[in-house]
């Protein structure tokens, strides 16, 4: 079996490529990435072929999809703040880019698994958030990811394309970068803690998230590819945990075995107050899937950070 992963040198993509390449059922894994946020070294020693190009390049997509059995579409311009700074760029990659990928898959009738986001729910107050709720994105990023899943499901309905659209929730783990303006909260907190700097929380810290370890996500994605799972409806990819950012800092302090300092800043535009997934649809399609507990996931993530040269002076590796 041959698998193409768009965004394959990124955080989730590289973790997925590593898992796919280790499976005996899969003969070839190709990562398509323009390296705007991904890193080629994420794929070192994996045997994965990296093609440096954009998903907006229709000719490249035609060539690669024509030689594959399944596509996992993870390529995107991530981050709510980044979309606020440049909404058109987010639309071009996340919406138009998805259509380009879908068109390539449609010509070859290739199974497509696509990544949407919990940001599509926006300010809908109901918890846990189930897939039949209305969608009210609060940011251009959320709107562009809603376009990603809507186009994916529409191609399934219109052309009979075998598709599956997942809504990711706050994925974290090894290979997730820190140290830049658009970094996610867990790597940002770990980076600050290892540098003995305060952990910045935007708002009061009582906002909640459904954190999902990247190994949990890649396990489900791999299963979806191998079993050719499809759905005419979006599927949450999270297991219904709900942790506040303040609670996250406390759990991180336990993993680090030392206290952390917290400071508060203004709430950010476009941030959702509370996020928690309903997982009934996920569990029905993937009955064998299990979630890595948050504390265990934080331990693995901190260990990865401590193994990087930039943190060589931090406390001993776990």
C-alpha positions as CSV (number, residue, x, y, z in Angstrom):
1,X,0.0,0.0,0.0
2,X,1.2,3.5,-0.9
3,X,0.2,6.5,1.2
4,X,0.7,10.3,0.5
5,X,0.6,12.6,3.5
6,X,0.2,16.3,2.7
7,X,1.9,18.4,5.4
8,X,4.0,15.4,6.1
9,X,7.0,17.2,7.5
10,X,4.9,19.1,10.1
11,X,4.2,18.1,13.7
12,X,1.2,15.8,13.2
13,X,2.3,14.8,9.6
14,X,5.8,13.7,10.6
15,X,4.5,11.7,13.5
16,X,2.0,10.0,11.2
17,X,4.6,9.3,8.5
18,X,6.8,7.6,11.1
19,X,3.9,5.4,12.2
20,X,2.9,4.6,8.6
21,X,6.4,3.8,7.6
22,X,6.7,1.3,10.5
23,X,3.7,-0.7,9.4
24,X,4.4,-3.8,7.3
25,X,1.2,-3.3,5.3
26,X,2.5,-0.1,3.9
27,X,5.2,-0.2,1.2
28,X,5.8,3.5,0.5
29,X,5.1,6.8,2.4
30,X,5.5,10.1,0.6
31,X,5.4,13.4,2.5
32,X,4.3,16.5,0.5
33,X,5.3,19.7,2.3
34,X,6.5,23.2,1.3
35,X,8.3,23.5,4.6
36,X,6.7,26.8,5.4
37,X,6.0,25.4,8.9
38,X,7.2,21.8,8.6
39,X,10.9,20.7,9.0
40,X,12.7,18.2,6.8
41,X,14.7,16.9,9.8
42,X,11.4,15.6,11.3
43,X,11.6,12.8,8.7
44,X,15.3,11.9,9.2
45,X,15.9,8.2,9.4
46,X,12.3,7.3,8.6
47,X,12.6,6.1,5.0
48,X,9.8,8.5,4.1
49,X,10.2,10.3,0.7
50,X,9.9,14.1,1.1
51,X,8.6,16.1,-1.9
52,X,9.1,19.9,-1.3
53,X,6.1,21.6,-3.0
54,X,2.8,23.3,-2.2
55,X,-0.6,21.7,-2.3
56,X,-1.5,24.6,-4.6
57,X,0.7,23.0,-7.3
58,X,-1.9,21.0,-9.2
59,X,0.8,19.3,-11.4
60,X,2.7,18.0,-8.4
61,X,-0.5,16.7,-6.9
62,X,-1.6,15.0,-10.1
63,X,1.8,13.2,-10.3
64,X,1.9,12.1,-6.6
65,X,-1.8,11.1,-6.2
66,X,-1.6,9.1,-9.4
67,X,0.9,6.8,-7.7
68,X,-0.8,6.3,-4.3
69,X,-3.6,4.3,-2.7
70,X,-4.6,6.8,0.0
71,X,-4.0,10.4,0.9
72,X,-4.0,11.9,4.4
73,X,-4.5,15.6,4.0
74,X,-2.9,17.5,6.9
75,X,-1.4,20.4,5.0
76,X,-2.7,23.7,6.3
77,X,-1.8,27.2,7.3
78,X,-2.3,26.7,11.1
79,X,-3.1,29.1,14.0
80,X,-6.0,31.4,14.8
81,X,-3.7,34.4,15.3
82,X,-1.9,33.8,12.0
83,X,-5.3,33.8,10.2
84,X,-6.2,37.1,11.8
85,X,-2.9,38.6,10.5
86,X,-3.5,37.3,7.0
87,X,-7.0,35.8,6.3
88,X,-6.5,35.5,2.6
89,X,-3.4,33.3,3.0
90,X,-5.3,31.0,5.3
91,X,-8.1,30.7,2.8
92,X,-5.8,30.1,-0.1
93,X,-4.1,27.1,1.6
94,X,-6.8,25.7,3.7
95,X,-9.8,26.1,1.4
96,X,-8.4,26.3,-2.2
97,X,-5.6,23.9,-1.4
98,X,-8.1,21.3,-0.2
99,X,-10.0,21.6,-3.4
100,X,-6.8,21.0,-5.3
101,X,-6.1,17.9,-3.3
102,X,-9.7,16.7,-3.7
103,X,-9.6,17.2,-7.5
104,X,-6.4,15.1,-7.7
105,X,-8.0,12.4,-5.6
106,X,-11.3,12.5,-7.6
107,X,-9.4,11.8,-10.9
108,X,-7.9,8.7,-9.4
109,X,-10.7,7.7,-7.0
110,X,-8.2,7.7,-4.2
111,X,-9.3,7.4,-0.5
112,X,-8.9,10.7,1.3
113,X,-8.7,11.3,5.0
114,X,-8.8,15.1,5.8
115,X,-8.1,17.2,8.9
116,X,-10.6,19.7,10.0
117,X,-10.6,21.4,13.4
118,X,-12.7,21.8,16.6
119,X,-12.5,25.6,15.8
120,X,-15.4,25.1,13.4
121,X,-17.7,24.9,16.5
122,X,-16.8,28.5,17.5
123,X,-18.9,29.9,20.3
124,X,-21.6,27.2,20.4
125,X,-22.0,26.9,24.1
126,X,-23.1,23.2,24.3
127,X,-20.7,20.7,25.9
128,X,-19.5,18.2,24.9
129,X,-19.5,19.4,21.3
130,X,-21.1,16.8,19.0
131,X,-20.9,16.8,15.3
132,X,-24.5,17.7,14.7
133,X,-24.2,21.0,16.5
134,X,-24.3,24.2,14.4
135,X,-20.9,25.6,13.4
136,X,-20.0,29.2,14.2
137,X,-16.3,29.8,13.6
138,X,-14.9,32.8,15.4
139,X,-11.8,33.3,13.2
140,X,-10.8,33.1,9.6
141,X,-8.8,29.9,10.5
142,X,-12.0,28.3,11.8
143,X,-13.9,29.3,8.7
144,X,-11.2,27.9,6.4
145,X,-11.1,24.6,8.3
146,X,-14.9,24.4,8.0
147,X,-14.4,24.9,4.2
148,X,-11.9,22.0,4.3
149,X,-14.3,19.5,5.8
150,X,-17.3,20.8,3.8
151,X,-15.5,20.4,0.5
152,X,-14.3,17.0,1.6
153,X,-17.8,15.7,2.5
154,X,-19.3,17.4,-0.6
155,X,-16.9,15.5,-2.9
156,X,-17.9,12.3,-1.2
157,X,-21.6,13.1,-1.7
158,X,-21.2,14.5,-5.3
159,X,-18.7,12.2,-6.8
160,X,-18.7,9.1,-4.7
161,X,-15.2,9.8,-3.5
162,X,-14.2,7.7,-0.4
163,X,-13.6,10.4,2.2
164,X,-13.3,10.8,6.0
165,X,-13.1,14.3,7.7
166,X,-11.8,14.5,11.2
167,X,-12.2,17.4,13.6
168,X,-8.9,17.6,15.5
169,X,-8.9,19.0,19.1
170,X,-5.8,20.6,20.6
171,X,-3.3,18.0,19.5
172,X,0.1,18.0,21.3
173,X,3.3,15.9,21.6
174,X,6.8,15.4,20.4
175,X,7.9,17.4,17.3
176,X,5.5,20.2,18.0
177,X,7.5,23.5,17.8
178,X,7.7,26.3,20.3
179,X,9.4,29.6,20.4
180,X,7.4,31.4,17.8
181,X,4.4,33.8,17.9
182,X,1.9,31.1,16.7
183,X,3.0,28.2,18.9
184,X,0.3,26.1,20.6
185,X,-0.2,26.3,24.3
186,X,1.5,23.1,25.5
187,X,4.8,23.5,23.7
188,X,4.7,27.2,24.7
189,X,4.2,26.3,28.3
190,X,6.9,23.6,28.3
191,X,9.4,25.9,26.5
192,X,8.8,28.7,29.1
193,X,9.1,26.3,32.0
194,X,12.4,24.8,30.9
195,X,13.7,28.3,30.4
196,X,12.6,29.2,33.9
197,X,10.3,31.8,32.5
198,X,6.6,32.6,33.5
199,X,3.9,30.7,31.7
200,X,1.7,33.3,29.9
201,X,-2.0,32.6,30.0
202,X,-4.3,34.8,27.9
203,X,-7.4,35.5,30.0
204,X,-8.3,34.1,33.4
205,X,-7.0,30.5,32.7
206,X,-10.4,28.9,33.3
207,X,-10.9,28.3,29.6
208,X,-10.9,24.6,28.9
209,X,-9.5,22.4,26.1
210,X,-9.7,18.7,25.1
211,X,-6.0,17.9,24.7
212,X,-5.2,14.9,22.5
213,X,-1.8,13.3,22.4
214,X,-0.4,13.0,18.9
215,X,0.2,9.3,19.2
216,X,-3.5,8.8,19.8
217,X,-4.3,10.8,16.6
218,X,-1.8,9.1,14.4
219,X,-3.0,5.7,15.6
220,X,-6.6,6.5,14.5
221,X,-5.4,8.0,11.2
222,X,-3.3,4.9,10.4
223,X,-6.3,2.6,11.2
224,X,-8.5,4.8,9.0
225,X,-6.1,4.4,6.1
226,X,-5.5,0.6,6.5
227,X,-9.3,-0.1,6.9
228,X,-10.4,2.5,4.3
229,X,-12.8,4.0,6.8
230,X,-15.2,6.5,5.3
231,X,-18.0,8.7,6.6
232,X,-20.5,11.1,5.1
233,X,-20.4,13.1,8.3
234,X,-17.5,14.8,10.2
235,X,-15.9,12.9,13.1
236,X,-14.4,14.4,16.2
237,X,-11.0,13.0,16.9
238,X,-10.7,13.5,20.7
239,X,-12.1,11.6,23.7
240,X,-14.0,14.1,25.7
241,X,-11.5,15.2,28.3
242,X,-11.8,18.8,29.6
243,X,-8.9,20.5,31.3
244,X,-8.5,24.2,32.1
245,X,-5.3,26.0,31.3
246,X,-4.7,26.6,35.0
247,X,-5.1,22.9,35.7
248,X,-2.7,22.2,32.8
249,X,0.0,24.4,34.5
250,X,-0.5,22.4,37.7
251,X,-0.1,19.0,35.9
252,X,2.9,20.3,34.1
253,X,4.5,21.3,37.3
254,X,4.1,17.8,38.6
255,X,5.7,16.3,35.5
256,X,8.6,18.8,35.7
257,X,8.9,18.1,39.5
258,X,9.2,21.8,40.2
259,X,6.9,24.8,40.5
260,X,6.0,27.0,37.6
261,X,5.3,30.7,37.6
262,X,2.1,31.9,35.8
263,X,1.2,35.3,34.6
264,X,-1.9,36.5,32.8
265,X,-2.4,38.6,29.7
266,X,-5.4,39.9,27.8
267,X,-7.7,37.4,26.2
268,X,-7.0,36.9,22.5
269,X,-9.4,37.6,19.7
270,X,-10.9,34.5,18.1
271,X,-10.1,32.2,21.1
272,X,-12.9,29.7,22.0
273,X,-13.8,29.7,25.7
274,X,-14.5,25.9,26.2
275,X,-13.8,22.9,24.1
276,X,-14.7,19.3,24.7
277,X,-15.4,16.6,22.2
278,X,-18.3,14.1,22.1
279,X,-16.6,10.8,21.1
280,X,-19.6,8.5,20.3
281,X,-19.1,8.7,16.5
282,X,-15.4,8.2,16.8
283,X,-15.8,5.2,19.1
284,X,-18.4,3.6,16.8
285,X,-16.0,3.9,13.8
286,X,-12.9,3.1,15.7
287,X,-13.9,0.8,18.6
288,X,-10.3,-0.2,19.3
289,X,-9.0,3.3,19.7
290,X,-7.8,4.4,23.1
291,X,-6.5,7.8,24.4
292,X,-3.1,8.4,26.0
293,X,-3.9,10.1,29.3
294,X,-2.8,13.7,29.6
295,X,-0.2,13.1,32.3
296,X,1.5,10.4,30.3
297,X,1.4,12.5,27.2
298,X,2.9,15.4,29.0
299,X,5.7,13.2,30.3
300,X,6.6,12.0,26.8
301,X,6.4,15.6,25.5
302,X,8.6,17.0,28.2
303,X,11.1,14.2,27.7
304,X,11.3,15.1,24.0
305,X,11.9,18.8,24.7
306,X,14.6,17.9,27.2
307,X,16.3,15.8,24.6
308,X,16.7,18.8,22.3
309,X,20.0,20.8,22.3
310,X,18.2,24.1,23.1
311,X,17.2,22.7,26.5
312,X,20.5,20.9,27.4
313,X,20.8,23.0,30.5
314,X,17.4,22.1,31.9
315,X,16.8,19.5,34.6
316,X,17.7,15.8,34.0
317,X,15.7,14.0,31.3
318,X,12.7,12.1,32.7
